[in-house]
Amino acid sequence: MMPHVPFTDALVERLARARSVAVLTGAGISAESGIATFRDPGGIWERFRPEELANVRAFLRNPELVQAWYAHRRALVAEAEPNAGHLALAELETLIPDFTLITQNVDDLHRRAGSRNVVELHGNLTRSSCIDCRRPAAEADLRMLASGEPARCPDCGGYLRPDVVWFGEMLPVEALETAHEAARRADVFLSIGTSAVVYPAAEIPRLAREQGAYVAEVNVAPSAIAGDVDEVALGPAGTVLPRLAAAVRARR
Ligand code: OAD
């Protein structure tokens, strides 16, 4: 697949005519908001070990460490702002009758940018709940951590955990089903800023293509699925997506 800079006219034409569009985003779309990706040089998994932080056994072994790491990530995300790429996707949603934004990101930036129909495959960092009774946690419950104690549920005393999917855990069933349905319906599917190596998210673009969607990837470098898409639009999402949204707006 020959990469295009930034995208083909065919993609604009298809988006302008599309009734149904689905999008899958990954960490790359938030890179320009200053949030590190996972697998790029300097990425999160280069500096931290998933087996020490992002699984339930690690959490039960050292709840304070894991809670502190997520508190740190929440603070980074709270300081960050949605970038032009997030905003362009929120605009595309207003131009297309049936638009589903499927994200692997837990940073909540799509919603803050104004996207409405967001499917969170890996949960959301800004929510926490009790690992035992599942009661949603309030901000005040999480503050216990600041006093040097692990944060616990005020009802049952269980440890509070972020509502994110850890290694070895199932994705939320409803979110995954909604994502699959959107992929099957899509006339056009965009895979944006994801290395497409983490399953089951990475198989969603292929499912869309099998069901007849035109699949385009937007990335600074071709991903693991670049050979299985119709078009690779090369460039930073914060540059490519505003241009794409403007071109679609001009033709719709
Ligand atoms: P990765 O870190 O694996 O991939 C980031 C992708 O973004 C790479 O393909 C980069 O080339 C691309 N990229 C970087 N900057 C970009 C930019 N400005 N514009 C466009 N693309 C850019 O992140 P994900 O694919 O999201 O899971 O990783 C998937 C999952 O792995 C995450 O959801 C997380 C992680 O383990 C869980 O925590 C469950």
Boltz pocket constraint, residues with backbone or C-beta under 6 A from the ligand:
constraints:
  - pocket:
      binder: B
      contacts: [[A, 25], [A, 26], [A, 27], [A, 28], [A, 29], [A, 31], [A, 32], [A, 37], [A, 38], [A, 39], [A, 40], [A, 43], [A, 54], [A, 104], [A, 105], [A, 122], [A, 165], [A, 166], [A, 167], [A, 192], [A, 193], [A, 194], [A, 195], [A, 196], [A, 197], [A, 198], [A, 218], [A, 219], [A, 220], [A, 221], [A, 222], [A, 223], [A, 235], [A, 236], [A, 237], [A, 238]]
      max_distance: 6.0
